Amino acid sequence: MRRIFIVAFCISILLVMMASTMGEADKRAYHFFRLRRRPFECVHVPDYIKEALKNPFMLCPDDREQLEF
């Protein structure tokens, strides 16, 4: 039981180290390919987001920056 815990702990440390050395471009590419593998499906947009897109002047300045592309 103790050996399994030690092996799992070592593997988790290695995974964290690998993730920290991955560059930002690599992360973006990984997410792009991961999303593209899924079949295209519709995503429901909540009503409050629709309202925010129609009336951006009602948003706080910090939130308005998030909507700018």
N, C-alpha and C positions, 0 to 999 in steps of 0.2 A: 504494500500500500504506500509506503514511504517512497519507494523508487518511482512509482507512477506519479506521485505528487512532484518529485524533483524533476522528472522528465517533462511534465506539463509546464512547470515553472520555467525551465530552460527554453522550451519551445516558445513560450509566450514572450520571454525576453528577446529572443532572436527575431520574432515577428515585429516587435516594437522597434528594434534597431533597424530592421529592413525598411520599415515605414518611415522612420525619421531620415534615412539617407535618400529616400526617393525625392527627386526634384519636383518642383511645382508643375513643370510641363508634363512630366510623366504622370502625375496625378490627374491632370486635366485630360490627357489622352486616355488613361484608364477609364475615367468616368464617361468619356465620350463613347468609347467602344462598348462599355457595359450597357449604356442606355440604348445604343443602336442595335444591340442584339435582340432586344425585346421586340415583339410585334407592336406595330403602331396601335395605340388605343387612345380613346378620348379621355380627357381629364376634365372633371367638373370644376368650374371656377365658382367659388362662393360669392354670394350676393354682395357682401361688404367689399370684396376686391373689385367687383364690377363697378360699384358705386365710387370707389377710390379712383378708378381709371377714368370714369366720366367726370368727376369733380376733383381734380388734383389740388385745387386751391384750398380745399377743406383739410388737407393733410398737414401734419406737423412738418417742419423743414427737414428734420432727420429722415422721416419716412419718405418724403418727396425725393430725396437723393437716392433712395433705394430703387425707386421706379425708373429713374433715368438710366437709359442704356448706354 
